[in-house]
Amino acid sequence: MIARRYAQAITSSLTRVGLALAVASFCLVELGAPSHAQRSDSADPFAGMVRVRATVLATARTALSLGTEREGSGIVIDDSGLIVTIGFLVIEASDVEITTHQGKRYPASVIAYHAETGFGLLRTAVPPGVPPIRLGDARALAVRQPVLIAPHGGRDAAQPAIVTSRREFAGFWEYLLDDAIFTAPPIASFAGAGLFGDDGRLLGVGYLMVNNAIGGDTLLPGNMFVPIDHLRSIMADLLADGRTPGPRRPWLGVQSQEMQGRLFVHRVQEGGPASLAGIRPGDILLGVAGQPIAGLADFYKKIWAQGAADTVVPLTVLQGAKLKQIPVKSIDRYRWFKTERGL
């Protein structure tokens, strides 16, 4: 492909920071976005991208942090109206509506929310009548590879980008993904946007905007995507039961951030396990079960190694000038959310 050849040539002469911007001007047509002259004669390859609007009650656990009115994108993946999106758009939603690129609106139900990956699944009451988007395989997606990012809005909303890194990602909301996909330049409409390869297949679902798309200490704005491969292995269980089988991970309800080599508590969920145990914002987390922790990802891995949800997680915490051992009785994260299906 022309876009791939340009990416290889430019890599040798530009810095990694400038690479995404340089490739962007070359790869749009190559990855399936025809010129204006071609648009009237060809089908929109992104017609399966839909707008997702969700309303959440003010009493919901996530209302304060995520708002009561949420909007992003969803991706129709079968003829019956099954839609994959990013879960934070629809978790605890009381009403969900999707809008196609033709402006047709359909009510939808939340089928599943999977906190471990971040995926959400919806289904419309009746099929929306748009061509479903085919799932791809993101395992071979490599750094410097050109891609397209498409939110709702069809072909005109698609933007070219390049893969800047693939690496582990730890989020402050007790989230850890072992192989997140990072791209640049950034797109503002990232929530639920589709990441597409040069064959037009779906490779990932948009989760975040980040300032370190390359990783390390280099500042480069971009986006983080969840590889679609994670959905393949759990799809049947989510459709059948709204959840995956097996024990749930222990959840503490603590939000923490790494700063200057230390792990600081930024926020605790009021009424959650950490809050009830006496963990407070400003505390420094030093260890789990007597073992020191090395960063956010290591913190989560050590918590989850203690057992399933409802186990007691012993934390070593520095509160002011006092070193404390604080046992936290964990819970199942899904019991915390107020959802109709008790996901």
N, C-alpha and C positions, 0 to 999 in steps of 0.2 A: 504494500500500500504506500501511496505517496506520503501520507502523514507519518508513517513509521520511518521512511527513509529520511524525511526532514528531521525527525526527532533524533535519529542516530547521528546525522551530520552536525546538528546544532549542539548536541551534547559535548562534542569535542572542542567547541570554541566558546561556549558560554558557561557562566557559573550556574550552579544548581538553582540559585534563587531566580535567575533570569530565564531559566529554561521554559517554565510553564507559560510565561507571557509570550515568548518567541514562537512556541509551537502552536499556540492558540490561533494565530492568524492563518495557519495552513490546514488544520485538520477538520474544520467544520464540514466542508463539502464531502470529504473522504469518508466520514463516519455516518453519513446518512442524512444530512440536512441540505437538500438541493437548493440551488439558487432561486431567486424570485421568479425567473422565467420558467423554471421547471415545476413550481408548486401547483399550478392549476391542473397539471396533467398527471400528478402522482399522488398516491395515498399518503397520508400523514403517518410516518412510522411511530409517532408518539401519541396517537389518538387514544391509546389505552392509559395515558396519564390523566388523572382526574384531580379536581380540587376536593379536599376534605375539610369540612367545617364541623367542629364539635363543640357542644355546650356542656359545661360541667357545673354542677350545683356549688354554691358558695360554701357549703358544709363539707365538700370533698377534701380529702387529705392533701391533694395536690393543687387545690385551688389557689393557695397563697403563692406557691412557687411557680406554677405554670399558667395561672390565669383560668378564668371561667369560660372564655371564648378563645378557641384555638383554631388555627388554620394552617394547612400545609398541603401536601400532595399524597396521592395514593396511586397504586399501580394495579390495574385490572389484570389478573393472571389466569382467568378461565372464562368460559362463556356463560357461567351461571351468575357472575357478579361477585366473585371472590376477589378481594383487594388486599394487597399487602401494603403497609405503611409503617411509619416509625411509631412506636407504641405511646410515647409521651403525648402525642396529639389526642389520643382517644382513651387513655386510662381514666377510669371513673366517669366517663362521659354519660350524660343522661340522654342526649340526642346527638345523632351524627347524620350529616347530609353530604352527599357527593355531587359534584357538578362536572359534567363531561365538557370536552372542548367545544361542543355545539351548544352549550348553555343549558342542557337538560339536567334537571335535578332529581335525585333519588334518595329516599331515606335509607339508612344502612344500620346494621346492628354490629356491635363488637362481638366477634367470635372468640378472640383470644388476645391476651397480652402476655408476652414472654419477656420477663424482666432480665433474664440472663443474657439474651442477645439484644433486646430492645425492640424486637419486631411486634407489630400489631396486625391482626387480621380482621377484616370487615367483610360483610356480605350485604349486598343491596336486596331490597324486598323483591324487586324484579330485575332481570338482566338489563344492564344499561345500554346494550346494543353497540358496544365499541369492540374493536378487535383486541383480544387479549395479547399481552406482551409475553414473549417466551423467556423462560428462565435460562440463563447461561451458566458458565462454570468459571468462577473467579480464581480458581487455584493457580492458574498459569499467568494471571495478570501481574505484570512486572513493572518495576520502577522505570520511569521515563516513557511508559507506554501511553499514547494519546487515547483519550476517552471522550465521551459526551455526557454531560449532566443535564437531565431534562426534568424540570418540575412540571406542574400542570400548566396548560396553555398550548400544548401541541408543539409542532416543529419550531415555531417562531420563538418559543421560550428556551429552547435548548442552547447550551453554551459549551464550547470546547474546553478541555482541561487536559492535564497530564498527571499521571500517578507519580507522586513525589516520594512516598515511602509506604511500606507495609510493616507494621510492627504491633506490639502489644500496646493496648490503651487502657489506662485506669481512670475512671471518672469518680468524682468526689461523692457521688450518690450511691456508693457501694456497687460499682459496676466495673467489670473487667472483661475485656475481649482480647483474645490471644493474637488475632491477626487482622486488625483493622486496616482499612484502605484509606490513604490520605491523598488528596488531590489539590492542585492549584491551577489557575487562580481561583479565589473563592467565589461562590454563588450565594447570594443573600437568601434565596428561597430554597434552602437546603433541606428543610424538614420533610421527609418522605419522598424527596426527589429520587429519580432513578439514575443509576450509573450504568452507562451502556458501552459495550465494546464495539469493534469495527464490524461485527456480524449482526448488530442490532439487538443482541440479546441482553437481558438484564443481569448485571454483575453485582450490584449492591444497592442499598437503600440509605439515603442521606440521614445523618443523625445530628451532626454538630458543625459549627464553624469554629476553627481553631487558629491559633497564631503561630503554631510551630508545625506546619505541614511536612517539613523535612525531618524534624526531630532534633534532638540535642539542643544546643543553645542558639541555633540559627532561627531568626524570626522570619517566617514566611506565612502570611495568611492563607488559609485554605479550608477544606472541609474534610470531615471524617465520615466514611461509609461503612455499614455493616455488610460483609460479603453475603451474597444471596445463598451461598452454599450452606450456611448455618440453618436456613429455613428448610432446605430439602430434608434434612435428617429428623426434623421435628414436626413437619407439616401434618402427617397423618394423625399424630397424637393431638395436636392443637385443634384439628377439625373435629375429632371424635369427642374430646373431653374438655377442650379449652385450656389444657395444661399438658405438661410432659410428665411421664411417670417417674417414680422414685422419690427419695427424700428431698425435702426443700433445704436450701442453704440457710444457715443462721444469719439473721439480719439484726443489726444493732440500731439503725436509725441515727447514724452519725455521719456528718459531712466533714471531711478533712482535706487539708491542702498541704503540699510539700513546699516548704520555704527554708532556704539556707540549710538544707540537709536535715531538717526536722519535720515532723508530721504534726501540724496544728489542727485542733478541732475548730472548724469554722462555724458550724451550726449543728444543733441536735434537734431531732423531731420531737416537738412537745408531746409528752405522754408516751413517747416511744421507749424502747429498752434502755438506750444510753442515758436519756433524760431521767428516767426513773431510778437509774443506778447512781446518779450524781455526776455524770460527765457534763462538763460545761464548755461553752465557747471559750477559746483561749488556752484550754488545756493542751499539753504536749503528750502525744501518744508515744510510748517508748517500747512497749513489748506486749506480746500475747502469750499467755501460759508460760511465763518465765523466759521466753525467747525474744531477743531484740528484733526489731523490725527495721527493714531497709527500704523505706519508701511505701507508697500507696499500694502498689500491686502486691508487694510482699505482705502488707498488713491484711489485705483481703484473703490471700491464700492461707495465711496462718489462722485467721478466723474460721474459714470454711473447713480447715483441717481438724477443728475441734469436734466436729460431728454435725448432725442435722439440726434443723431449726428446733428451738426450745432448749438447746443445750446451754449451759452457763459458760461464758467466755471470760476468762480472767485477764484483765488488762492492767498493765503497768502504766501509770499516768503521773505526769508532773503537773500539779495544781499549785500555781504560784511557786513557792519555795519548798513545797511538800511533795515527797515521792509517795504515791499511794498505790495499793493493790486494790483494784475495783472489779468485783465480779459483775458481769452483765448477763442477765437472763435473756437470751436471744429469742426471737419469734420468727414465724414464717412471714416474709415480706407481703405475700398475697393476702394474708389476713388483715394487714394494716389498711389496704385500700378498700374503699367502699364501692364494690362492684356487684351487679345483679347476680352474676354467676359465681361469685366467690372465687375468682381466678387465683 
